[in-house]
Every structure is written in structure tokens, then in C-alpha cells.
Amino acid sequence: MSERPWLRHYPFQVSPTYEYPKHNIAKVLIDSAREFPNHEAIDFLGKSYSYKELLRQCRKMANALKSLPVAKGERVAIMLPNCPQAVISYYAGLMAGAVIVQTNPIYTERELHTQLVDCGATTLITLDLLMPRVSKAIEGTAVKNVIVTSLSDGLPFPKNILYPIKRRKEYPELKVKYRAADGIMRWSTVLRRGKETEICEEMDSGTELAMIQYTGGTTGKPKGVMLTHANLLANTMQVAVWCYRMEQGKERYLAALPMFHVFGLTVLLNQAVYKAGTLLLVPRFDPKMVLETIRRRKPTVFPGAPTMYIALLNHPLTQEGDLGSVRICVSGAAPLPRDVQEKFERQSGGRLIEGYGLTEASPVSHCNPIWGYRKSGSIGVPLPDTDVRIVGEDSLDPLPVGEIGELVIRGPQVMTGYWNRPEETEAALQDGWLRTGDLGTMDEEGFFTIMDRKKDIILAGGFNVYPREVEEILFEHPAVKEASVLGVPDEYRGETVKAYIVLKEGWQVSEMQLDRWCRDRLAAYKVPKQYEFRESLPLSIIGKVLRRKLRDDP
């Protein structure tokens, strides 16, 4: 059998290998601004930024950061939702030669403090609304400068005037004390003082870090993943060539995924700027807001998570034709139910395909062909220049076709290691291969299927039960909106299968009916023995079900 059987399913427009540029990834913005200076780069709730204006503001902020001073290699933390300031901060920091640390705005004081101590960030860019948490979290860290912005800084008139009034009514106690001597600075002041001169630090893109991106921590303590400029450039290009029908300077990207997450960072922020597209920014995923943006701006590309597509399909305000502009959807972060895929494609007329990635791979390693032969339920095939194997626990030798083993990845998008974690790095990176911790299979045609995380396998009476397989069956039931399956202790079987169910509005179904549904479609040992109906499931910021929270909840 061929070592790369998946290559025969590559569209002829996609080459198995490419040359990747060696430079600061911020240069993608400079190149797009030179080629399309007047093209719209950002739309934020009605306010528009051209590429020329975006580059101008990035240069001003980059020069301002340099003057603080922020030295090459220093860490700059960004704690912002999707907004123009998040885009400017990201590219400005990279232009200045800083290492970017994206930080989740919903982090608690303790979580933020832990991350800042671990990465050693000296500058933090954040929202005024977050300052009560931030001011306490930075105590005892290396942070010397805090640049504070407001959503109004990125809003169009008259929203930029009305928003501060609304904010004062909702948060009367919120008063940020700006004082340069204490390192607390207003965004607009810092930006105004920055020079417009050209700036883009030369980087050895193969070795110098662009980011420390923390893992979600859904299965343990978050680790800082070290990603170089070369990693991010390679993955941006890999995704771009896979989506070969995307046109330079013509696409509109619906940015509902958070850009502080590596999935949104690569498939939206870096991807849109690389293709000189328009980023349609929404601060957070709200179905009503997303639908309004879709109707107003007609996006052509909509990367997301399954929960996003499910929410739009089931929203009462969704009308026929609303999704008709969307041509390309790449789903990640969680398994894509086949029923959701089929319904969304019927409504949009576009293509919704499943891919796979992880923070340690920048993040995308696999994707189904968008316009070619695909396999629903699989994560598709490896991207160009990406080698993948299914291996056993004690070896990197490939297992026979169809056998279940651990997915390992080798390619230009794979991280250099974990920040200040040499032992974890050694365990994850072996002879150039990244051990993902995910169990899967490869079929004869080179398509891969993820069974589950090693840690999530249920051992019921000596049999392995893969939660994803059971969830797929539950999703097929017409009453089920969301489902998650995990193992719970059982005196007799060791573990037994428990299903958490969210029903569609207006539907009712009993445990007995679901049990019968599953027994008709699954072996007896895979059928859930317990059911719990909930109004919602705990989700990560990108829509991944947090099984640990389900397990810990009473």
C-alpha cells in the first residue's frame, strides 16, 4: 500500500507539496495592503476599515509598543473579543517582534494570573470591562504596561457615542484610572502617539516564535504551545490552497469563531488577510447577531463549530435563503453530525465539510475535500506536506489499515514544543512526530476517522465504547438537538455509558424511546444505560462540549 494513499483523492488543483515563505507572518498584511489598499479589510457592526487604514493603525501601534519599550521576543498578551483592536494588536505585536499570547476574555482572575506568570508577558492589551479582573490578576506578574481599549473605539458613529452611555448605566462602578506612571494607558492615547513609519522586524521564521498559544485545558492544566512564524505561515497557506476556489480580494469571512482561539486565528484572521478578504467581525457568537450580519453583508466563507451550525439551523429567525451566500464552511473543534451537515448544505447551497486540528498543529492537519470526493463522518485527509500515521502505544510504526491507534502528525505546521515544559515536549514530540492523544483509524483510501480522545474511551465490561459513535446515533434522532456521552462508574461493569441530552424546542422523548432507538442501531454494550436531559451542555468558547464539567457536575 502507498505510504500516502490519500494523495489520489487530492483535487488536481492542489499539489502534495509547496514552498513556504520565510518571513514575519505580519508581512501578509503588508502584502495585501500593497496590492489592495482600498479594499475593505474589516467590517465591525457597520464600521469599515480599508487595508490601507488597517496597516496604518498597525504600524502606529507597533511603533508605540517599541517605544514603551517592548523588546524583540518579549511576550505581549491580548485579552480581547473579536473587534478591530484585536486585529490591530495582533499584527502590531508581530511587526514589533513580540511573541503574542492570546488570552481568553472569560478567564477568571486565577486563570489569567496563572497564564501571565507562566508566559512572562510584560504588556497586556485588554478591554475596560475586564479591568476589575485584570488589575488583580497582574499583581505578582511581569506585566508592566496595560493598554486599555473599549468596544466604542472600534464602533461606527453614532454607536461609538451611545455605547459609553449604555456602559455607564450597566456598569456604574466601572472606572479605569489611567496613569502612565502605573503603566495603565488608554488605547486611543497610545495609538495617537505611535509613528506611521514602516516597521516589520526581520524574523528567522523557522525558529523564532510568533505565539505562545495556550491549550484549552479541557483535559488538564493548560500548556503554552510554541508556534513559530513558519508554523503559522505554513498552516495559513495549507488551508488556502485546500480552499482553491477562494478568490484573492473577493471573499467575505464571517468571523464568529473567536480569534483568540487558534482555530479562529488561522482559518479566519490569518486566512482572510492572506487572501485580502473582508473580515466580518462579531464580538461573540450570538445567533441573532450572526443572522443579521449574514443578511447585511452576505459572507462567502463561514468556518465554525458544529454547535454554531446547529444553532443557526434551529433558530426561529432563520429564513429560507438566509444562508445562500455561504459557499465554504469548514467545521472543527468537535465531530460534525452527518444530519447537521446535510441540513446546512441544503439550506445554504454551499459546502460544509469536517476537518481536524489541534493547537499543537497551528491547528489544521486534516480536511475533507471541499468540492471533491469526501467521506461524511471522517476528518478527511492530511493537508499538503503533512504526514500522518496510526500507531500503537510503544512504537511509531504504522498499524495495519483499519486498526485503531493513536494519530501522530508530522509537518511544517507542528509546534516546536511546550513553553517551559521540557518533559511534556519530549513526550509529545518523538522523532519529529506529534503524538496527538487522539485515537483513530485510516481506511484503504487514506481517509481518517477520529474515534475519541484516549482519556474519553469508556471501558464497559471489558469492551471499548467510543463516545463519538454513540453520539452520532443520538444525533440522528429527530428530537435531539445536542448530545454528549461519557463513562460513569458502575459496580458491575467498571464503567457504563451515560448520555446527556438537549432536546429540540417543542419536542418530548422518554428514556425508553431513546433506549429503543439506540438498541436498534448499536451493539448492546454501547447503548447508554443512563440518560440525563438538560437545557444546555457546558461548552468551551468555540463550542466544544466540556466533558470534564459534565463529569464534575452533581
N, C-alpha and C positions, 0 to 999 in steps of 0.2 A: 504494500500500500504506500502511496505517496506520503512524504513527510508533511506536506501541506495540502491535504485533499481539498481544502476549502477554496483554493485558488481557481478551480474550474468553475466556481459559481460567482467569481468576480465579474461585474459588468465590463465590457470591453473598454469603457471609458476610464476605468480605474486600473492603475498599474500596481503590481505587487510591491514595488519599492520606489522611493522618492529620495531626492536630496533635500535636506532640511537646512535652512539658513542658520548662520551662527552669529547672532547679534542679540542685543537687548530686545525683549519682546515688545517694549513700548514703541519700537520702530514701526510696528504695523499701523499704529495711529498716525505717525508722521507720513507714512507712505500713502495712506488713504486720504489724508488731508491734502496732500500734494496733488493727487490725481482727481479727487472730488471735493474741492474746497467748499463749494456752496451746497453740497448735498446734505440733507438732514441726517445728523448723527443720532440725535436723541429727541424723543417726544416724551415729556413728563406731564401728564394730566393737562395737556394743551400748550405747554411751553416747549418751544423748539430750539435746538442748538445745531448749527451747521458744523461740519468737520473743521472748518477754519476756526470757528469760535471755540469749539471744544479743545483744539490743540493750543490755542492762545491761553485759555484758562489753565490747562495742564502745565504749560511752560511757566506761567506765573506762580502756580503753587509749587512746582518743582524747585524753582529758584528760591522761593520763600522757605521751603524746607531746608535747602542747602544753607541758607543764612541763619538758621536757628542756633547752632548748626546740626544737620543730620549728616553724618559721615557715611561714606560708601560702606555697605554691609550692615549698617545699623537697622534694627527692626522698627518698622512703623506699623502700628496696629490700626485697623479700620473697623469701627463698630457702627455700621450704618445699614439701613434698609436700602432697597432699590430706589435710587434717586440720582440726579446728576452729580451731586457731590461725591457719591460713591465711585462713579466712573472717573471723575477728575482726580480723586485721592489716589486711586489705584495706579493710573498711568503716570501721575506726577511723582509718586513714590518710586516707581520703577525708573523713570527718567533721572531721578536724583541718585540712583544707585542703591536705594534702600531695599531691604528684604521685607516684603509685605506679609502681614499676619492678619488674615480676615477673622473677624470675631463676631459671633452671633449676638445680635442686639437683645435677644431674650435671655441671655446668660444671667444667672444670679450673681450677686456680689462675690460669693465664694468662687464660683466657676471662672469669672473674669479675673479675679486676683490670681488664681492658680495658673491660668494661661499666661498672664502678663509676667509672672515670676519665672515661669518655665522658659519663655522665649526671650526675656530680657529686653522687651520693647522700651524705647526711650521716648517715643512720641505716639500719642493716641488721637485719632480723629473720630469724633462722635457727635451724637445729637444732644441738643439741650434737654430734651425729655428724659435722657438717660443719665444726666449728670448726678442726680441723687445717689444712684448706684455706683457710678464711675468714681465720684470723689472719694468714696470709702474704699473702693476696690484697689485704687492705685497706691494706697498707703503701704509702705514697705516694699514697693517695686522700684524698677529703674526708670519709670516714666517721669520725665522732666517737663514735657510740654503736652498740653491738651488743647487741641483745636476744636472748637465747638460750633457746630452749624445748626440750623433749624430747617425744617422742611420748607418753610417760606422762602429760604434762599434759592430754592430751585423751582418755585411755583410761578405761573404766569400772573399778570395783573388781571383782575383785582384779587385773585386768591391769595397772593403774597401779602396783601394788606389785611384781608379778612382773617387769614389763618392765625396771626398773633393774637387777635382779639378773642377768637374761639379758644385758643390755647390758654389764655389768661383766665377765662371763665372755667375751663375744665381743670386747670392745674394752678389755682391761685397761689399756692405755696412755692411754685417753681420760680426761683430767682437765681440765675447764674451770676456769680461775682467774677467779672472779667478783670484780671490783673496780671499784666505781663511779668511782674516780679515773681508771681507764684506759678507762672507758666500756663495760666488759663487764658486762652486767646480766642477772640471772635473770628470765625471763618472769613467773613467779609473783609475784616481788617487785614488779616494775613494775606488774603488773595490780592487786595488792593496794593499792598507793599511789594509784592513779587514782581520781578522784572520779566519782560516778554522775550528776553534774549533766548536764542536756541540753546537747548540743553538735552542731552541724552548720553548718560555715562556709557562708555565702552565696557562691554562685559565679555568675559570668556563664557559664552553661553553653555558650554558643556560642563563647566564645573561651578560657576558662580550661581548662588541661589537667587531666585526671583521671589519665592514664597516659602513660608512655613505654614502649611495648611493643616489644621488640627482635625483629626478623625472625629466622627460624631460622638464617639463614646457610648454607643448603644449597647456594646457588649463589654465595656470596661472603661478604665480611665483613658481619656483622650491622649493621643500621642501626636507630636508635631511632625508632619510629613515634609521632608525637604525636597522641594521641586525647583529645578534649575530653569533658566530661561530656555534652554534647549528642550527640556521636558514639555514645557507649555507650548512652545512653538511647534514642536512635532505633533502634539495631540490636536492643536488647532488646525494644522494642515491636514492631518489624517481624517478628521471629521469633515473638513471642507471638500476634500476630493471624493469622499464617500457620497456626499450630497452634491453630485456633479452637475445637477441641473440648476443649482443656485446660481444666479447671475450677479456679477460684480456691480455694486452700486444700485441694485434694484430691489433687494429683498427687505421686508419689514419683519422684525423679530419680536414676537410677543414675550416680554421678559417678566413672566410670572414666577419663575423659579428664582429663589434668592441668589444674588450674585456673590454673596459671601460664602456660599457653598461651592465646592469645586465643580460640581455638575453645571450650575448656572454660570460660573466663571468661564468655563471653556466653551460650552455649546451656545452661550448667549453673548457674554461680554467680549471675549477674545474673538469669537467666531464672527460676530456682527461687524466688529471693527476691521477684522482681516478682510472681510468681503465688502467693506464700505457700505454696509446696510444701515437701516434705521432701527434703533433700539426703542421699542415702545415700553417704557418703564411703568410698572405698577408697584407701589411700595410693599404690598404683600398680596398673597393670593386671596382674593375675595371674589366669588363667582359673579356677583352683580357688577363689580368694578371691571372685571375681566371682560364680561359680555359687552359693557359699554365701550371699552377700548376696542374690542373686535369690531363692533358696529361702526365706530368712528374712524378707525384707521386701517381696517382690512389687512391684518397681518398675513404673511405668507408662510412663515416658519414659526412653529409653536412647540419647542421642547418642553417636556413636563414629566410629571409623575402620574401613575395610574389614578391616584385619588383626585387629581385635577380634572382629568378627562371624565371620570365618573361624576364629579360634582357638576360639571357643565351639562352632561347628558341628562342628569336628573333634575336640573334646576327648572323651576316653573316658568322663569322668564326666557328660557332658551326657545327660540322660534326656528322654524324651518328656514334654512338659508343663512342663518347667523354665522355658521362656521364655513361657509362656502369659499372664502378667500384662502383658507389654510391649505397649503399643498404638502407641507413636510412636517411631520411630528415624530420626534424621537423620544421614546419613553424609557425612563431609567428609574433608579432608586428602589424599585420593588417590582415583583413579577407583574406582567401585563395580562390580565384575564382576556381570553380569546373573545368572550362576549362583548367586552368593552371595546376591544379593537374593531370588531365588525360593526358595532353600532356607530362608533365615531366616524369610521370611514364612510358609512352610508350617509351620515348627516353632512359631512364636510366635502366628500368627493375627493379628498386628499389621501395621503398615505400615512398611517400610524404604525410605526414598527418598533420592536423592542430591541434595546441594546443592553450593554452591561459595562460596568466600570467600578472602580474603587479609587479612593483618594490617592492611594499609592501609585496609581497609573494615570494620574493627571486629568480626568479619571477614565477615559473611554478606551476599552480594549476590543470590544466586540460590537457588532451591529448586524441586523438583518439587512440584506439588500433592499433598498427603498423601492426601486422600480423593477427589480428582477425577481428571481426565484427566492422565496422565503419560506420559513417554517414557523408557523404560529406556535407559541409555547416554548420556542427556543430563544436563546440570546443572539442567534445568528452566527457569524463567522468572524475571525480575527481581522482587524483593520490592517492596512498595508504596513509592512515591516514589523509585524507583531507575530511572534511565535508563541504557541500555546500547547500545553500538554495536559493530559490527565495522568496523575502519578499516584503511587502509593505513599504511605507514611514515611517509609525509611529509604526511599530512593527517588531520583529524578528521572528514572527511566519510564517511558510512556507505557501505560497499561493497554491491554487489547481493546479494540473498538467495542464500545457499548458498556464497558465496565465502569463502575462508579469509583471515582477517586478525587483527589484534590486538584483543583485548577491551578496551574502555575503559568506565569506570563513572563516573556522576555521581549523588550522592545525599547525604542527611544523615548517613550513616554513614562518609563518606570522610574520611580524616585531614586534618590541617592541614599536614602536611609531615614531613620527617625532622629529628630533633634535631641542630642544629648542622651541617646538610648542605644549604646553600642550592642548590648546583649540582644535587645529586641530586633535591631537591624540585622545582626548575624543570623537570627532565627528566621527572619522574613526573606532575606536575600541570600540565596545559595547558588554559587557558581553562575551568577548573572540572572537567575530565575527568581521571580517574586512568588512566594507562596501566599495565596490569597486567603486560605482558610475556608474557601467555598468548595462544596462537593458538587461534582457534575459528571456529565458523560459527553463523549464525542461520538457521533454516528459515522457511518461509512462515507458520507458526503462531506464531512468536516464541519457539520453544524453542532454547536454546543448547547447543552441544556443544564441549567443550574438546578440541582436538587434541593440544596439548602446549605446554610452555614453548618460547619461541623458541630458547633455548640447547640444548634437547634434541632438536630435529629432526635426523634423520640424512640427510645428503646422500650418497646411494649411487648412483654412476654418473650423476649429474645428476638423479636422482629424489628427491623429498622422501618420507621414511618417518617416519610418526608413531608413536613407541613405544607409545602407548596402544592404537592399533588392533591392533598385533601382540600386545600383552599380553592383550587381550580374547580373541583366538583361542586363545592358550595356556591361559588360564584355563578355557576350555570343555573342555579335555582332562580326562578323569576322574582322571588320575593326578597332575595339577598342583595343588599347594597354593598356591604363590606363584610369581610370575614378574615379572621386570623386564628391560626391553630398552633397550639403548643402542648408540651408534655407536662403533666402534673403527677405528683407522687401517687402510687397505687400499691396497697399492701400486697396484692396478689401478683400483678403484672410488673411491678417495679415502677413503671410509668404507664399512664394511659393518656388517650388523646382527648383534649378539650378544645372546643370551638367557641370563639367569641363572635357574635353575630350582630350586625346592624341591619335592620330591615328597611326596605324602601318605604317611603311615606304612603300610608293608606293600606299597607299590606299586613296581614297577620298569618303566622305559621307556627305550628307547635313543634316541640322537640321530636315528637313521634313522627311527624311528617318529614322533618329533615333527616331523621334516622332512616326512614324508609328510602328516601331519595339517595342517601349515601350508600346504603346496603345494595341497592340495585346497580351501583357503579364502582364500588370499591371492595377489595377483599375485606373480610370480617375484621381482621386485626387493625385495619386502617380507619375503620368507622369511629367517629367521635363517640365516646361514652358519656361525655358531659357537654352541655350547651349552656352558654350564658348570653342572654340578649342584652344589648347595650344601646344607648342613644348615639354613642360615638366611640371610636377607638383612639387611644393616645398615639399621636403622630409626631414624627420629627418635623423640622421646619420645611423639609422637601417632600413630606407626605409618606415617609416610610413608617410602617407600624412599629411602635416601640414594644417589642415582645417582653423586654425586661420589666417595663412598667406594668404590663398586664400580669406578669408573673408575681410582681411585688404587691399589687393591689389586693386588698382583702376580698 
